[in-house]
Amino acid sequence: MSPASLDRPLTLALSKGRIFDETMPLLEAAGVHVTENPETSRKLILPTSSPDLQLIIVRASDVPTYVQYGAADFGIAGKDVLYEHAAEHPGGLYQPIDLNIARCRLCVAVRKGFDYEAAVRQGSRLRVATKYVQAAREHFARKGVYVDLIKLYGSMELAPLVGLADAIVDLVSTGGTLKANNLVAVEDVAEISSRLIVNQAALKTRAAKLQPLIDSFRLASAS
């Protein structure tokens, strides 16, 4: 790595929404203030009050890719996203801290009135719609349940209502969206929280700048 690249600011990859909002207090604890709001700014690279740190705003599912390939030095991503990423891109990411932010559950949900337990007991082959194919595949394999997985990227709750699937595997926070669409959660797949992820090369070559931020995140997330 050239001296010029070592002098550039660190790049932190974040997604909009809950993860961004819940990361702000962690940055504030490190003495870093983000000067623009990604919800109102069209910029995808956001400056901070520190000349040593900038943020890039990317899709949640892309955060691990930016970090693994060095376009970002570190990032924050949910365990759900990291699980799917690791299935296709094993290794390459250091995950030093569970930040305990953006907590939710990955659940199996079905249409109200669908007898999920009976279907599983009878050995039925279930059709399951999900964005989280790897997590769903392993969950049902552990249970010995035969499933056909249908990958969707959004509006998951619609799938059981129109006959596309018997069940969905999706993130559930309050359960309000499930209730509004006449669905019920019947099984937990995993507890989800967001984690700090670090590019392994950056950890070695840029430790002087990275390590203080990692330490600050560790302290702030533990408090």
C-alpha positions in Angstrom: 0.0 0.0 0.0 1.4 3.4 -1.0 2.1 6.2 1.5 -0.6 8.3 -0.2 -3.3 5.6 0.4 -2.3 5.4 4.1 -2.9 9.1 4.4 -6.4 9.0 3.0 -9.3 9.1 5.5 -10.7 5.9 6.8 -13.9 4.9 5.1 -16.9 3.5 7.1 -19.6 1.7 5.1 -23.2 2.1 6.5 -26.7 1.6 5.2 -29.5 4.1 5.6 -32.2 3.6 8.2 -32.0 2.0 11.6 -28.4 0.9 11.5 -27.3 4.4 10.5 -29.4 6.0 13.2 -28.2 3.7 15.9 -24.5 4.0 14.8 -24.6 7.8 15.4 -24.4 7.6 19.2 -21.4 5.3 18.8 -19.6 7.8 16.6 -20.5 10.6 18.9 -18.9 8.7 21.8 -15.8 8.6 19.7 -15.9 12.4 19.3 -17.0 12.1 15.6 -20.0 14.1 14.2 -21.6 13.4 10.9 -22.3 16.7 9.2 -25.0 15.5 6.7 -28.1 13.3 6.9 -28.3 10.6 4.3 -32.1 10.8 4.4 -32.0 14.4 3.1 -28.6 14.5 1.3 -28.1 13.0 -2.2 -24.4 12.5 -1.4 -23.2 8.9 -1.1 -19.9 9.9 0.5 -20.5 11.9 3.7 -17.9 13.9 5.5 -17.5 13.9 9.3 -16.0 16.3 11.8 -12.9 14.2 11.7 -10.5 14.6 8.8 -9.5 10.9 9.3 -13.0 9.5 8.7 -15.6 9.6 5.9 -18.8 7.5 5.5 -20.2 5.8 2.4 -23.9 5.0 2.2 -24.6 1.7 0.4 -27.3 -1.0 0.4 -27.3 -3.1 3.6 -26.5 -6.2 1.6 -23.6 -4.5 -0.1 -21.8 -3.4 3.1 -19.8 -6.6 3.5 -18.7 -6.6 -0.1 -17.4 -3.0 0.1 -15.4 -4.0 3.2 -14.1 -7.3 2.0 -12.8 -5.9 -1.2 -11.2 -2.8 0.5 -13.4 -0.1 -0.9 -14.3 0.6 2.7 -11.9 0.0 5.6 -14.7 -1.1 8.0 -18.5 -1.2 8.2 -21.5 -2.1 10.2 -23.9 -4.9 9.0 -26.5 -7.1 10.5 -25.9 -10.7 11.3 -28.5 -11.7 8.8 -26.6 -10.0 5.9 -23.2 -11.3 7.1 -24.6 -14.9 7.2 -25.7 -14.7 3.6 -22.5 -13.0 2.5 -20.3 -15.6 4.2 -22.0 -18.4 2.4 -20.8 -16.9 -1.0 -17.6 -15.2 0.2 -16.1 -17.2 3.1 -13.3 -15.4 5.0 -12.0 -11.9 4.3 -13.9 -10.1 7.1 -12.8 -9.6 10.7 -15.8 -9.2 13.1 -14.4 -7.9 16.3 -17.5 -6.6 18.0 -21.2 -7.3 18.3 -22.5 -3.7 18.7 -25.9 -4.8 20.0 -27.7 -2.3 17.8 -30.6 -2.8 15.3 -31.7 -5.9 17.2 -34.5 -8.0 15.8 -35.4 -11.7 15.1 -35.2 -13.8 12.0 -38.5 -15.7 12.0 -40.6 -18.2 10.2 -44.1 -16.7 9.6 -47.2 -18.1 8.1 -50.8 -17.0 7.2 -53.0 -16.9 10.2 -54.9 -20.2 10.3 -52.2 -22.2 8.5 -51.3 -25.3 10.7 -47.5 -25.0 10.5 -46.8 -27.6 13.2 -49.1 -30.2 11.5 -47.4 -29.5 8.1 -44.0 -30.1 9.6 -45.1 -33.2 11.5 -46.6 -34.8 8.4 -43.5 -34.3 6.4 -45.1 -31.9 3.9 -42.8 -30.2 1.5 -43.1 -26.5 2.3 -42.6 -23.6 -0.1 -40.8 -20.9 1.7 -40.2 -17.4 0.4 -37.2 -15.4 1.8 -34.4 -13.0 1.1 -32.3 -15.1 3.5 -31.9 -18.3 1.6 -28.8 -19.7 3.4 -30.1 -19.1 6.9 -33.5 -20.6 5.9 -31.9 -23.6 4.2 -29.8 -24.5 7.2 -32.7 -23.9 9.7 -35.0 -26.3 7.9 -32.2 -28.8 7.3 -31.6 -28.9 11.1 -35.3 -29.7 11.6 -35.4 -32.3 8.8 -38.1 -30.3 7.0 -38.2 -30.5 3.2 -38.5 -27.0 1.7 -38.5 -25.4 -1.7 -36.9 -22.0 -1.3 -38.1 -19.0 -3.3 -35.8 -16.0 -3.2 -37.6 -12.6 -3.0 -36.1 -9.2 -2.4 -39.1 -7.4 -0.8 -42.8 -7.4 0.2 -42.2 -10.9 1.7 -45.5 -10.8 3.6 -47.4 -11.0 0.3 -46.1 -14.4 -0.6 -48.4 -16.5 1.7 -51.4 -14.3 1.0 -51.4 -14.9 -2.8 -50.3 -18.6 -2.7 -46.7 -18.1 -3.7 -45.4 -19.7 -0.5 -46.7 -21.5 2.6 -44.3 -19.6 4.8 -41.7 -16.8 4.8 -38.5 -16.3 6.7 -38.0 -12.7 7.4 -36.8 -10.1 10.0 -39.3 -9.2 12.7 -38.9 -6.3 15.0 -42.3 -5.4 16.5 -44.4 -7.8 14.5 -46.6 -4.9 13.3 -46.2 -5.6 9.6 -47.0 -9.3 10.1 -50.2 -8.5 12.1 -51.3 -5.9 9.5 -51.0 -8.6 6.8 -52.8 -11.4 8.8 -49.5 -13.3 9.4 -48.1 -14.8 12.6 -44.6 -15.7 13.6 -44.4 -19.4 14.4 -40.7 -20.0 14.9 -37.4 -18.2 15.6 -34.5 -18.8 13.3 -31.9 -16.5 14.9 -31.5 -13.4 17.1 -30.1 -10.6 14.9 -27.9 -7.6 15.8 -25.4 -5.5 13.9 -21.7 -6.1 14.0 -18.6 -4.1 13.3 -16.7 -5.6 10.4 -13.2 -4.7 9.3 -11.1 -5.3 6.2 -8.3 -7.6 7.3 -5.6 -5.8 5.2 -6.7 -2.4 6.6 -6.5 -3.8 10.1 -2.8 -4.5 9.5 -1.8 -1.4 7.5 -4.0 1.2 9.0 -4.1 0.0 12.7 -3.0 3.4 14.1 -6.2 5.1 12.8 -8.5 2.1 13.0 -7.8 0.7 16.4 -8.8 3.8 18.5 -12.2 3.7 16.7 -12.6 0.0 17.2 -11.8 0.5 20.9 -14.3 3.4 21.2 -17.1 1.3 19.5 -16.3 -1.6 21.9 -16.7 0.7 25.0 -19.8 2.5 23.7 -21.6 -0.7 22.8 -20.8 -2.3 26.2 -22.2 0.7 28.1 
